[in-house]
Amino acid sequence: MSKGVNSAVLVVAVLGSLVFVNVLGWNLFSRLDLTEDQRFTLSAATRTMLDRLEDPVTIRAYFSEKMSPRFSNNRRYVRDILDEYYAASDGNVAYEFIDPVTEETQ
């Protein structure tokens, strides 16, 4: 075989392997909570409630963009836990963040 054919076969094999791993990863997706107190691990009751949702739910969180920096961790925590709800609900939970100051002026 020529060097060009060997290179082409190698590229196709690598791309095929990447696609295979990606498809496998998509089907075996899971989340791992490495926080010391497991703060992002949903309880069994929460998972049951999310599984039983019959209709989509949208959660609106109100946080000002001009919030004091010492409270910005709260915004991040809420976003992270809502991400967990979204992932556990198979997309039945959506959320949006609204700046109440901006909403007042519109």
DSSP file with accessible surface (Angstrom, degrees, kcal/mol):
  #  RESIDUE AA STRUCTURE BP1 BP2  ACC     N-H-->O    O-->H-N    N-H-->O    O-->H-N    TCO  KAPPA ALPHA  PHI   PSI    X-CA   Y-CA   Z-CA
    1    1 A M              0   0  180      0, 0.0     2,-0.1     0, 0.0     0, 0.0   0.000 360.0 360.0 360.0 150.1    0.0    0.0    0.0
    2    2 A S     >  -     0   0   69      1,-0.1     4,-2.2     4,-0.0     5,-0.2  -0.331 360.0-111.5 -83.5 164.2    1.1    3.5   -0.6
    3    3 A K  H  > S+     0   0  176      1,-0.2     4,-2.2     2,-0.2     5,-0.2   0.869 117.0  54.8 -62.6 -36.1    1.8    6.0    2.1
    4    4 A G  H  > S+     0   0   51      2,-0.2     4,-2.2     1,-0.2    -1,-0.2   0.894 108.0  48.3 -65.5 -39.5   -1.3    8.1    1.0
    5    5 A V  H  > S+     0   0   66      2,-0.2     4,-2.7     1,-0.2     5,-0.2   0.920 110.6  51.3 -68.0 -42.2   -3.6    5.1    1.3
    6    6 A N  H  X S+     0   0   83     -4,-2.2     4,-2.3     1,-0.2    -2,-0.2   0.908 110.9  48.6 -60.2 -42.5   -2.2    4.3    4.8
    7    7 A S  H  X S+     0   0   63     -4,-2.2     4,-2.5     2,-0.2    -1,-0.2   0.910 111.3  49.5 -63.8 -42.7   -2.8    7.9    5.9
    8    8 A A  H  X S+     0   0   56     -4,-2.2     4,-2.5     2,-0.2     5,-0.2   0.918 111.1  49.1 -64.0 -42.6   -6.3    7.9    4.5
    9    9 A V  H  X S+     0   0   84     -4,-2.7     4,-2.6     2,-0.2    -2,-0.2   0.918 111.5  50.1 -63.2 -41.2   -7.1    4.6    6.3
   10   10 A L  H  X S+     0   0  113     -4,-2.3     4,-2.6    -5,-0.2     5,-0.2   0.930 110.8  48.5 -63.2 -44.4   -5.7    6.0    9.5
   11   11 A V  H  X S+     0   0   83     -4,-2.5     4,-2.8     1,-0.2     5,-0.2   0.933 112.7  48.0 -62.6 -44.8   -7.7    9.2    9.3
   12   12 A V  H  X S+     0   0  102     -4,-2.5     4,-2.8     1,-0.2    -1,-0.2   0.919 112.3  49.9 -64.1 -39.9  -10.9    7.3    8.6
   13   13 A A  H  X S+     0   0   52     -4,-2.6     4,-2.4    -5,-0.2    -2,-0.2   0.925 112.6  46.3 -65.0 -42.7  -10.2    4.9   11.5
   14   14 A V  H  X S+     0   0   72     -4,-2.6     4,-2.5     2,-0.2    -2,-0.2   0.941 114.7  46.8 -65.8 -45.8   -9.5    7.8   13.9
   15   15 A L  H  X S+     0   0  103     -4,-2.8     4,-2.4    -5,-0.2    -2,-0.2   0.920 112.7  50.2 -63.3 -41.4  -12.7    9.7   12.8
   16   16 A G  H  X S+     0   0   41     -4,-2.8     4,-2.5    -5,-0.2    -1,-0.2   0.911 110.6  49.8 -62.4 -40.8  -14.7    6.5   13.1
   17   17 A S  H  X S+     0   0   70     -4,-2.4     4,-2.7    -5,-0.2     5,-0.2   0.908 110.3  50.2 -64.3 -41.8  -13.4    5.9   16.6
   18   18 A L  H  X S+     0   0  106     -4,-2.5     4,-2.3     2,-0.2    -2,-0.2   0.914 111.5  47.9 -63.7 -41.8  -14.3    9.4   17.6
   19   19 A V  H  X S+     0   0   93     -4,-2.4     4,-2.7     2,-0.2     5,-0.2   0.936 112.5  49.9 -64.0 -43.4  -17.8    9.1   16.2
   20   20 A F  H  X S+     0   0  136     -4,-2.5     4,-2.7     1,-0.2    -2,-0.2   0.935 112.0  46.5 -60.8 -47.0  -18.2    5.7   18.0
   21   21 A V  H  X S+     0   0   92     -4,-2.7     4,-2.9     1,-0.2    -1,-0.2   0.901 112.4  51.7 -63.6 -39.0  -17.0    7.1   21.4
   22   22 A N  H  X S+     0   0  113     -4,-2.3     4,-2.2    -5,-0.2    -2,-0.2   0.931 112.0  44.9 -64.0 -46.6  -19.2   10.2   21.0
   23   23 A V  H  X S+     0   0   82     -4,-2.7     4,-1.8     2,-0.2    -2,-0.2   0.930 114.7  49.0 -63.4 -43.7  -22.3    8.0   20.3
   24   24 A L  H  X S+     0   0   82     -4,-2.7     4,-1.5    -5,-0.2    -2,-0.2   0.932 111.9  49.0 -61.7 -44.0  -21.5    5.7   23.1
   25   25 A G  H  < S+     0   0   40     -4,-2.9    -1,-0.2     1,-0.2    -2,-0.2   0.858 107.3  55.7 -64.2 -35.6  -20.9    8.7   25.5
   26   26 A W  H >< S+     0   0  201     -4,-2.2     3,-0.8     1,-0.2    -1,-0.2   0.919 111.6  42.9 -64.5 -40.4  -24.2   10.2   24.5
   27   27 A N  H 3< S+     0   0  119     -4,-1.8    -1,-0.2     1,-0.2    -2,-0.2   0.750 118.4  44.1 -78.5 -23.6  -26.1    7.1   25.4
   28   28 A L  T 3< S+     0   0  122     -4,-1.5    -1,-0.2    -5,-0.2    -2,-0.2   0.114  81.9 150.5-107.2  22.4  -24.2    6.5   28.6
   29   29 A F    <   +     0   0  135     -3,-0.8     2,-0.3    -4,-0.1    -3,-0.1  -0.245  12.6 158.2 -60.7 134.1  -24.3   10.1   29.8
   30   30 A S        -     0   0   98     -5,-0.1     2,-0.4     2,-0.0    -2,-0.1  -0.974  33.4-125.7-149.9 163.2  -24.3   10.7   33.5
   31   31 A R        -     0   0  114     -2,-0.3     2,-0.5    53,-0.0    53,-0.0  -0.890  15.5-154.3-113.9 145.9  -23.4   13.5   35.9
   32   32 A L        -     0   0  143     -2,-0.4     2,-0.8     9,-0.0    -2,-0.0  -0.975   5.0-150.9-125.4 123.1  -21.0   13.2   38.8
   33   33 A D        +     0   0   22     -2,-0.5     5,-0.1     1,-0.1     8,-0.1  -0.834  18.5 173.0 -95.2 108.9  -21.2   15.4   41.9
   34   34 A L        +     0   0  145     -2,-0.8    -1,-0.1     3,-0.0     2,-0.1   0.312  35.6 123.4 -99.5   9.2  -17.7   15.9   43.3
   35   35 A T  S >  S-     0   0   38      1,-0.1     3,-1.3     2,-0.1    -2,-0.1  -0.403  70.7-120.8 -70.0 149.2  -18.6   18.5   45.9
   36   36 A E  T 3  S+     0   0  200      1,-0.3    -1,-0.1     2,-0.1    -3,-0.0   0.878 112.1  35.7 -59.3 -39.4  -17.8   17.5   49.5
   37   37 A D  T 3  S-     0   0   99      0, 0.0    -1,-0.3     0, 0.0    -2,-0.1   0.245 107.8-119.1-102.0  14.2  -21.3   17.8   50.7
   38   38 A Q    X   +     0   0   96     -3,-1.3     3,-1.7     1,-0.1    -2,-0.1   0.855  51.9 164.2  54.8  40.7  -23.0   16.4   47.5
   39   39 A R  T 3   +     0   0  125      1,-0.3    -1,-0.1     3,-0.0    -3,-0.0   0.694  70.0  47.0 -67.1 -18.3  -24.9   19.7   47.1
   40   40 A F  T 3  S+     0   0   33      2,-0.1     2,-0.6    -5,-0.0    -1,-0.3   0.304  83.8 108.0-107.0  10.9  -25.8   19.0   43.5
   41   41 A T    <   -     0   0   71     -3,-1.7     2,-0.2    -8,-0.1    -9,-0.0  -0.788  68.9-133.4 -87.8 121.1  -27.0   15.5   44.0
   42   42 A L        -     0   0   13     -2,-0.6    -2,-0.1     1,-0.1    -3,-0.0  -0.521  19.7-116.7 -77.3 141.4  -30.7   15.4   43.6
   43   43 A S     >  -     0   0   60     -2,-0.2     4,-2.5     1,-0.1     5,-0.2  -0.236  24.6-109.7 -70.5 163.3  -32.7   13.5   46.3
   44   44 A A  H  > S+     0   0   78      1,-0.2     4,-2.5     2,-0.2     5,-0.2   0.893 120.4  53.8 -60.9 -38.5  -34.8   10.5   45.4
   45   45 A A  H  > S+     0   0   75      2,-0.2     4,-2.5     1,-0.2    -1,-0.2   0.909 108.8  48.2 -64.5 -40.6  -38.0   12.5   46.0
   46   46 A T  H  > S+     0   0   32      2,-0.2     4,-2.7     1,-0.2     5,-0.2   0.930 111.7  49.4 -65.6 -43.6  -36.8   15.3   43.6
   47   47 A R  H  X S+     0   0  108     -4,-2.5     4,-2.3     1,-0.2    -2,-0.2   0.913 111.2  50.0 -62.4 -40.3  -36.0   12.7   40.9
   48   48 A T  H  X S+     0   0   56     -4,-2.5     4,-1.6     2,-0.2    -1,-0.2   0.936 111.1  48.9 -62.7 -44.6  -39.4   11.0   41.4
   49   49 A M  H  < S+     0   0   97     -4,-2.5     4,-0.4     1,-0.2    -2,-0.2   0.926 112.0  48.6 -62.1 -42.8  -41.1   14.4   41.0
   50   50 A L  H >< S+     0   0    5     -4,-2.7     3,-0.9     1,-0.2    -1,-0.2   0.884 110.0  52.1 -66.6 -35.5  -39.1   15.3   37.9
   51   51 A D  H 3< S+     0   0  115     -4,-2.3    -1,-0.2     1,-0.2    -2,-0.2   0.816 108.2  52.6 -67.7 -29.5  -39.9   11.8   36.4
   52   52 A R  T 3< S+     0   0  191     -4,-1.6    -1,-0.2    -3,-0.2    -2,-0.2   0.463  75.8 124.9 -89.2  -1.8  -43.6   12.4   37.0
   53   53 A L    <   -     0   0   39     -3,-0.9     4,-0.0    -4,-0.4    -3,-0.0  -0.408  36.0-176.2 -60.2 125.9  -43.9   15.7   35.3
   54   54 A E        +     0   0  174     -2,-0.2    -1,-0.2     1,-0.1    -3,-0.0   0.726  67.6  35.0 -94.6 -27.5  -46.6   15.5   32.7
   55   55 A D  S    S-     0   0  118     37,-0.0    -1,-0.1     1,-0.0    37,-0.0  -0.917  95.3 -92.5-124.9 153.8  -46.1   19.0   31.2
   56   56 A P        -     0   0   97      0, 0.0     2,-0.4     0, 0.0    37,-0.2  -0.324  39.2-153.1 -63.2 145.4  -43.1   21.1   30.7
   57   57 A V  E     -a   93   0A  57     35,-3.3    37,-3.1    -4,-0.0     2,-0.5  -0.977   4.7-157.2-122.8 135.8  -42.3   23.5   33.5
   58   58 A T  E     -a   94   0A  74     -2,-0.4     2,-0.5    35,-0.2    37,-0.2  -0.969   6.6-158.1-114.5 127.5  -40.5   26.8   33.2
   59   59 A I  E     -a   95   0A  54     35,-2.7    37,-2.3    -2,-0.5     2,-0.6  -0.893   4.0-156.3-104.6 129.6  -38.8   28.3   36.3
   60   60 A R  E     -a   96   0A 137     -2,-0.5     2,-0.5    35,-0.2    37,-0.2  -0.933   6.8-166.9-108.5 122.8  -38.1   32.0   36.3
   61   61 A A  E     -a   97   0A  12     35,-2.7    37,-3.1    -2,-0.6     2,-0.7  -0.931   9.7-148.4-110.4 130.0  -35.3   33.2   38.6
   62   62 A Y  E     +a   98   0A 136     -2,-0.5     2,-0.4    35,-0.2    37,-0.2  -0.879  29.8 154.5-104.7 113.0  -35.0   36.9   39.3
   63   63 A F        -     0   0   35     35,-1.9     2,-0.2    -2,-0.7    -2,-0.1  -0.995  38.1-127.4-137.5 130.8  -31.5   38.2   39.8
   64   64 A S    >   -     0   0   29     -2,-0.4     3,-1.2    35,-0.2    35,-0.1  -0.530   9.3-140.5 -76.5 139.9  -30.2   41.7   39.2
   65   65 A E  T 3  S+     0   0  126      1,-0.3    -1,-0.1    -2,-0.2    34,-0.0   0.772 105.0  55.6 -67.4 -24.9  -27.2   42.1   37.0
   66   66 A K  T 3  S+     0   0  181      2,-0.0    -1,-0.3     3,-0.0    -2,-0.1   0.073  80.6 140.9 -96.7  25.0  -26.0   44.8   39.5
   67   67 A M    <   -     0   0   51     -3,-1.2     5,-0.1     1,-0.1    -4,-0.0  -0.318  65.4 -88.9 -66.7 148.3  -26.2   42.5   42.5
   68   68 A S    >   -     0   0   52      1,-0.1     3,-2.1     3,-0.1     4,-0.5  -0.292  35.0-122.0 -56.2 138.2  -23.5   42.8   45.1
   69   69 A P  G >  S+     0   0  106      0, 0.0     3,-1.2     0, 0.0     4,-0.4   0.811 109.7  65.7 -56.0 -29.0  -20.5   40.5   44.3
   70   70 A R  G 3  S+     0   0  189      1,-0.3     3,-0.2     2,-0.1     4,-0.1   0.718 104.8  45.2 -69.8 -15.2  -20.9   38.7   47.6
   71   71 A F  G X> S+     0   0   82     -3,-2.1     3,-1.1     1,-0.1     4,-1.0   0.456  85.3  92.3-101.4  -2.3  -24.3   37.4   46.4
   72   72 A S  H <> S+     0   0   58     -3,-1.2     4,-1.9    -4,-0.5     5,-0.2   0.795  77.6  64.1 -65.5 -25.1  -23.1   36.4   42.9
   73   73 A N  H 3> S+     0   0  121     -4,-0.4     4,-2.6     1,-0.2    -1,-0.3   0.841  96.4  58.4 -64.9 -30.8  -22.4   32.9   44.2
   74   74 A N  H <> S+     0   0   87     -3,-1.1     4,-2.6     2,-0.2    -1,-0.2   0.921 104.6  49.9 -62.7 -43.4  -26.1   32.5   44.9
   75   75 A R  H  X S+     0   0   50     -4,-1.0     4,-2.4     1,-0.2    -2,-0.2   0.926 112.2  47.7 -60.2 -45.2  -26.9   33.1   41.3
   76   76 A R  H  X S+     0   0  139     -4,-1.9     4,-2.6     2,-0.2    -2,-0.2   0.911 111.1  50.9 -64.5 -41.1  -24.3   30.5   40.2
   77   77 A Y  H  X S+     0   0   99     -4,-2.6     4,-2.6     2,-0.2     5,-0.2   0.938 110.8  48.2 -62.1 -45.9  -25.7   28.0   42.7
   78   78 A V  H  X S+     0   0   40     -4,-2.6     4,-2.5     1,-0.2     5,-0.2   0.930 112.2  49.5 -62.0 -43.1  -29.2   28.5   41.5
   79   79 A R  H  X S+     0   0   70     -4,-2.4     4,-2.1     1,-0.2    -1,-0.2   0.931 111.5  49.3 -61.5 -43.5  -28.1   28.1   37.8
   80   80 A D  H  X S+     0   0   34     -4,-2.6     4,-1.6     2,-0.2    -2,-0.2   0.917 112.4  46.0 -63.8 -43.1  -26.2   24.9   38.7
   81   81 A I  H  X S+     0   0   22     -4,-2.6     4,-2.2     1,-0.2    -1,-0.2   0.896 111.3  52.6 -70.6 -33.8  -29.1   23.3   40.5
   82   82 A L  H  X S+     0   0    8     -4,-2.5     4,-2.6    -5,-0.2    -1,-0.2   0.872 105.3  55.6 -68.4 -32.6  -31.5   24.3   37.7
   83   83 A D  H  X S+     0   0   48     -4,-2.1     4,-2.5    -5,-0.2    -1,-0.2   0.897 107.0  50.6 -61.7 -39.6  -29.1   22.6   35.3
   84   84 A E  H  X S+     0   0   26     -4,-1.6     4,-2.5     2,-0.2    -2,-0.2   0.909 109.7  49.6 -64.3 -42.7  -29.4   19.5   37.3
   85   85 A Y  H  X S+     0   0   65     -4,-2.2     4,-1.5     2,-0.2    -2,-0.2   0.923 111.3  49.8 -60.3 -45.4  -33.2   19.7   37.2
   86   86 A Y  H  <>S+     0   0  126     -4,-2.6     5,-1.7     1,-0.2     3,-0.3   0.939 113.0  45.8 -59.2 -48.5  -33.1   20.2   33.5
   87   87 A A  H ><5S+     0   0   31     -4,-2.5     3,-0.9     1,-0.2    -1,-0.2   0.899 114.9  46.9 -64.2 -40.0  -30.8   17.2   33.0
   88   88 A A  H 3<5S+     0   0   16     -4,-2.5    -1,-0.2     1,-0.2    -2,-0.2   0.710 108.8  55.6 -76.2 -18.9  -32.8   14.9   35.3
   89   89 A S  T ><5S-     0   0    3     -4,-1.5     3,-1.4    -3,-0.3    -1,-0.2   0.337 106.4-119.6 -97.2   6.5  -36.2   15.9   33.7
   90   90 A D  T < 5S-     0   0  146     -3,-0.9    -3,-0.2     1,-0.3    -2,-0.1   0.886  79.4 -48.0  55.1  38.0  -35.3   14.9   30.1
   91   91 A G  T 3 <S+     0   0   35     -5,-1.7    -1,-0.3    -6,-0.2    -4,-0.1   0.487 111.7 117.0  86.7   2.5  -35.9   18.5   29.1
   92   92 A N    <   +     0   0   54     -3,-1.4   -35,-3.3    -6,-0.2     2,-0.5   0.627  68.3  64.2 -77.9 -13.6  -39.3   19.0   30.9
   93   93 A V  E     +a   57   0A   4     -7,-0.3     2,-0.3   -37,-0.2   -35,-0.2  -0.966  64.9 172.8-111.4 121.8  -37.8   21.6   33.2
   94   94 A A  E     -a   58   0A  41    -37,-3.1   -35,-2.7    -2,-0.5     2,-0.3  -0.836   8.6-166.7-117.7 161.0  -36.6   24.8   31.5
   95   95 A Y  E     -a   59   0A  56     -2,-0.3     2,-0.3   -37,-0.2   -35,-0.2  -0.984   9.6-167.2-146.6 158.5  -35.5   28.0   33.2
   96   96 A E  E     -a   60   0A  78    -37,-2.3   -35,-2.7    -2,-0.3     2,-0.5  -0.992  17.5-135.9-144.1 146.3  -34.7   31.6   32.5
   97   97 A F  E     -a   61   0A  39     -2,-0.3     2,-0.4   -37,-0.2   -35,-0.2  -0.902  22.6-167.1-102.9 132.0  -32.9   34.3   34.5
   98   98 A I  E     -a   62   0A  18    -37,-3.1   -35,-1.9    -2,-0.5     3,-0.1  -0.964  18.8-140.8-123.1 133.1  -34.6   37.7   34.5
   99   99 A D     >  -     0   0   22     -2,-0.4     4,-2.4   -37,-0.2     5,-0.2  -0.834  12.9-158.0 -89.2 110.6  -33.1   40.9   35.6
  100  100 A P  H  > S+     0   0   44      0, 0.0     4,-1.8     0, 0.0    -1,-0.2   0.823  89.9  56.8 -63.7 -28.5  -35.9   42.7   37.5
  101  101 A V  H  > S+     0   0   68      2,-0.2     4,-1.2     1,-0.2   -37,-0.1   0.943 110.4  43.2 -66.6 -46.1  -34.3   46.1   37.0
  102  102 A T  H  > S+     0   0   58      1,-0.2     4,-0.6     2,-0.2     3,-0.3   0.904 112.3  53.7 -65.7 -40.7  -34.2   45.7   33.2
  103  103 A E  H >< S+     0   0  100     -4,-2.4     3,-0.6     1,-0.2    -1,-0.2   0.845 104.0  56.6 -64.2 -34.1  -37.8   44.3   33.2
  104  104 A E  H 3< S+     0   0  160     -4,-1.8    -1,-0.2     1,-0.2    -2,-0.2   0.861 106.1  49.9 -64.4 -36.1  -39.1   47.3   35.1
  105  105 A T  H 3<        0   0  114     -4,-1.2    -1,-0.2    -3,-0.3    -2,-0.2   0.570 360.0 360.0 -84.9  -6.9  -37.8   49.7   32.5
  106  106 A Q    <<        0   0  166     -3,-0.6    -3,-0.0    -4,-0.6    -4,-0.0  -0.512 360.0 360.0 -92.7 360.0  -39.3   47.9   29.5
